[in-house]
Amino acid sequence: MARHFLPEAQITVVEDPAAGIVGVGEGTTPHFVHHFLDVVGIPVWLLVREAGATIKNCFRHTDWNGDGTSYHHPFDDVVTPNTNLESVHPEAPWRDGEFSFPARACERGRVLFEARLEHEEGADPIRSLHAHGVFALHFDAVRLAELLARVAEERGVRRVRARVAAFNRGPTGNVEHLFLEDGQLLDSDFVFDCTGLARAVIGKLYETPWHDASTALPCDRALPFFVEHSGPLPVYSESRAMRHGWLWTIPVQGRLGCGYVFDSRMADADTCLAELQERFGTAVRPVRTIDFSPGWFRRPWVHNCVAVGLASGFLEPLEATSIWFAVASLNELFRRELPIADEHARTAFNGWFGTLMQRGADFVHLHYLGRRRDTPFWQTFRDRTQRPEGVTAALAPDGWRNWAGDDAGRGGNPLPFAYTSWRAVAGGTYNLDRRVLAQYWDYFGLHAGWEARQAAERARIERFVERCLDHEACLRRLGARL
Ligand SMILES: Cc1cc2nc3c(=O)[nH]c(=O)nc-3n(C[C@H](O)[C@H](O)[C@H](O)COP(=O)(O)OP(=O)(O)OC[C@H]3O[C@@H](n4cnc5c(N)ncnc54)[C@H](O)[C@@H]3O)c2cc1C
């Protein structure tokens, strides 16, 4: 991204081969495709061929009400752009995804693409498809990191494999030199702190203040593992509520990436592994244990250093906010004409970042407010956590007005989770006040002829789903060897 926005700059990536990358984080949001890959000109087919990528239409959240059911949180689409508020009757029982094209496509294993009739020989294969909405990807994180490093090197980025042993600050407070463990000395005008959970610059060097989000998001440990997979590839990431937290399942070509996320004060790893064994019918071997602390730095940009990715903070894996927020941060930074850094730009960016993270934390918190109550983790969740103000405001009877107004006024670099997202998760966790829908119907005069409208909408969605490609067919078209 830096190479794209600063074509003349000398860019060096220093990475400690002994530390390695975190190696999880395989589910994304459409921002990864449209605000990163498309911006820097990396084709989707390259990830399909070289990083095991698959297509993602939606998040699917299972058993968060303790009854085994699932609900979908779709991305924006052009067929049912409002996940069809006009069609869901305010007094009808909640039926997940009934009027959502991405959710229906997920159930049928279809992507939101249909094949175009005309196809130019030799063109990017994605151009042979016609998209009915935005989409995200799943990928093998280790293979993707190698691929991105190779592309960066081809574009003139220097790659140094060594540990940064020390950062030398000059009289202004700026980092002027990096001392590497192998004896090299690098000069620096500007430093992106991408040191992951090591948080070497913004955290350890500058010791900037931390915003603790664990009062709202209590999970703090993850056990990632892989499961071989040969059946049809789902078109969604799944989060499944478990006894002591939740389990992610992310399909990439040839395997599922999974991980149990839990609150280490409520259960230990052995208890979670026993539950996983029950679920998979065989012992599960986690690749490692990852401890994290939900929160973020209040000033991720200090002097000539800015933290991006895990180095700037982390909520938890639910809803795949991390890569998205890293991409959003980079776009926001370059929009501010970095590296011409004055205090005004830093203050504005740091304020924007805090709002971004807070909005993300609010939305993730909402997921835990379903009806599951079978273990102390779920029974005491509401007592152990503080409900963020943003959640209270969003769930208020006039919440839809707040959210709708928000969407319209977002502009620029949008803040996350629009009205349709809140509605999907509030509906799926039985927190949607049906009066909200009633107000919406009254406001827009939707009562007349609603049955006919519903029938027409159902048929329209089915017609679109029918035209869309099967996931495997789409991946093959993009060059996968399945
Ligand atoms: C359990 C878990 C699940 C997650 N799931 C998702 C998900 O589904 N979707 C999503 O969007 N995000 C997810 N994330 C976040 C995601 O993993 C990260 O956003 C993403 O992988 C990017 O990581 P990073 O580059 O910030 O850090 P890392 O991948 O950890 O990279 C850090 C780099 O810094 C280098 N380094 C560290 N210290 C030094 C030093 N002193 N000198 C030189 N180099 C150094 C390391 O060698 C490494 O290359 C998850 C995170 C966790 C913990």
The ligand as an SDF file (V2000), in Angstrom:
LIG
                    3D

 53 58  0  0  0  0  0  0  0  0999 V2000
   -6.7590  -15.4870   17.4080 C   0  0  0  0  0  0  0  0  0  0  0  0
   -6.7740  -14.4660   16.3230 C   0  0  0  0  0  0  0  0  0  0  0  0
   -7.6360  -14.6160   15.2300 C   0  0  0  0  0  0  0  0  0  0  0  0
   -7.7040  -13.6370   14.2470 C   0  0  0  0  0  0  0  0  0  0  0  0
   -8.5910  -13.7680   13.2100 N   0  0  0  0  0  0  0  0  0  0  0  0
   -8.7110  -12.7550   12.3200 C   0  0  0  0  0  0  0  0  0  0  0  0
   -9.6360  -12.8250   11.2340 C   0  0  0  0  0  0  0  0  0  0  0  0
  -10.3170  -13.8250   11.0030 O   0  0  0  0  0  0  0  0  0  0  0  0
   -9.7150  -11.7710   10.4090 N   0  0  0  0  0  0  0  0  0  0  0  0
   -8.9520  -10.6530   10.5760 C   0  0  0  0  0  0  0  0  0  0  0  0
   -9.1210   -9.6950    9.8380 O   0  0  0  0  0  0  0  0  0  0  0  0
   -8.0300  -10.6110   11.5390 N   0  0  0  0  0  0  0  0  0  0  0  0
   -7.8910  -11.6060   12.4080 C   0  0  0  0  0  0  0  0  0  0  0  0
   -6.9420  -11.5300   13.3840 N   0  0  0  0  0  0  0  0  0  0  0  0
   -5.9820  -10.4280   13.3600 C   0  0  0  0  0  0  0  0  0  0  0  0
   -4.9800  -10.7640   12.2550 C   0  0  0  0  0  0  0  0  0  0  0  0
   -4.2760  -11.9080   12.6440 O   0  0  0  0  0  0  0  0  0  0  0  0
   -4.0660   -9.6450   11.9650 C   0  0  0  0  0  0  0  0  0  0  0  0
   -4.7680   -8.4640   11.6930 O   0  0  0  0  0  0  0  0  0  0  0  0
   -3.2290   -9.9590   10.7150 C   0  0  0  0  0  0  0  0  0  0  0  0
   -2.7780  -11.2710   10.7270 O   0  0  0  0  0  0  0  0  0  0  0  0
   -2.0970   -9.0160   10.5770 C   0  0  0  0  0  0  0  0  0  0  0  0
   -1.1700   -9.2070   11.5660 O   0  0  0  0  0  0  0  0  0  0  0  0
    0.0200   -8.2030   11.7790 P   0  0  0  0  0  0  0  0  0  0  0  0
    0.7710   -8.0080   10.5010 O   0  0  0  0  0  0  0  0  0  0  0  0
   -0.4960   -6.9970   12.4620 O   0  0  0  0  0  0  0  0  0  0  0  0
    0.9260   -9.0330   12.7970 O   0  0  0  0  0  0  0  0  0  0  0  0
    1.7670  -10.3640   12.5680 P   0  0  0  0  0  0  0  0  0  0  0  0
    1.2070  -11.2300   11.4970 O   0  0  0  0  0  0  0  0  0  0  0  0
    1.9520  -10.9730   13.9110 O   0  0  0  0  0  0  0  0  0  0  0  0
    3.1490   -9.8110   12.0290 O   0  0  0  0  0  0  0  0  0  0  0  0
    4.0470   -9.1800   12.9150 C   0  0  0  0  0  0  0  0  0  0  0  0
    5.3890   -9.0780   12.2340 C   0  0  0  0  0  0  0  0  0  0  0  0
    6.2510   -8.2920   13.0200 O   0  0  0  0  0  0  0  0  0  0  0  0
    7.5330   -8.9020   13.0250 C   0  0  0  0  0  0  0  0  0  0  0  0
    8.2500   -8.4380   14.2220 N   0  0  0  0  0  0  0  0  0  0  0  0
    7.8170   -8.3840   15.4850 C   0  0  0  0  0  0  0  0  0  0  0  0
    8.7900   -7.8670   16.2820 N   0  0  0  0  0  0  0  0  0  0  0  0
    9.8320   -7.5740   15.4850 C   0  0  0  0  0  0  0  0  0  0  0  0
   11.1260   -7.0180   15.6940 C   0  0  0  0  0  0  0  0  0  0  0  0
   11.5550   -6.6380   16.9000 N   0  0  0  0  0  0  0  0  0  0  0  0
   11.9330   -6.8890   14.6330 N   0  0  0  0  0  0  0  0  0  0  0  0
   11.5340   -7.2420   13.3860 C   0  0  0  0  0  0  0  0  0  0  0  0
   10.3270   -7.7660   13.1280 N   0  0  0  0  0  0  0  0  0  0  0  0
    9.4970   -7.9360   14.1710 C   0  0  0  0  0  0  0  0  0  0  0  0
    7.2470  -10.3910   12.9970 C   0  0  0  0  0  0  0  0  0  0  0  0
    8.3490  -11.1260   12.5430 O   0  0  0  0  0  0  0  0  0  0  0  0
    6.0670  -10.4280   12.0110 C   0  0  0  0  0  0  0  0  0  0  0  0
    6.5370  -10.4900   10.6760 O   0  0  0  0  0  0  0  0  0  0  0  0
   -6.8500  -12.5140   14.3510 C   0  0  0  0  0  0  0  0  0  0  0  0
   -5.9540  -12.3940   15.4000 C   0  0  0  0  0  0  0  0  0  0  0  0
   -5.9130  -13.3420   16.3930 C   0  0  0  0  0  0  0  0  0  0  0  0
   -4.9460  -13.1740   17.5290 C   0  0  0  0  0  0  0  0  0  0  0  0
  1  2  1  0
  2  3  1  0
  2 52  2  0
  3  4  2  0
  4  5  1  0
  4 50  1  0
  5  6  2  0
  6  7  1  0
  6 13  1  0
  7  8  2  0
  7  9  1  0
  9 10  1  0
 10 11  2  0
 10 12  1  0
 12 13  2  0
 13 14  1  0
 14 15  1  0
 14 50  1  0
 15 16  1  0
 16 17  1  0
 16 18  1  0
 18 19  1  0
 18 20  1  0
 20 21  1  0
 20 22  1  0
 22 23  1  0
 23 24  1  0
 24 25  2  0
 24 26  1  0
 24 27  1  0
 27 28  1  0
 28 29  2  0
 28 30  1  0
 28 31  1  0
 31 32  1  0
 32 33  1  0
 33 34  1  0
 33 48  1  0
 34 35  1  0
 35 36  1  0
 35 46  1  0
 36 37  1  0
 36 45  1  0
 37 38  2  0
 38 39  1  0
 39 40  1  0
 39 45  2  0
 40 41  1  0
 40 42  2  0
 42 43  1  0
 43 44  2  0
 44 45  1  0
 46 47  1  0
 46 48  1  0
 48 49  1  0
 50 51  2  0
 51 52  1  0
 52 53  1  0
M  END
$$$$
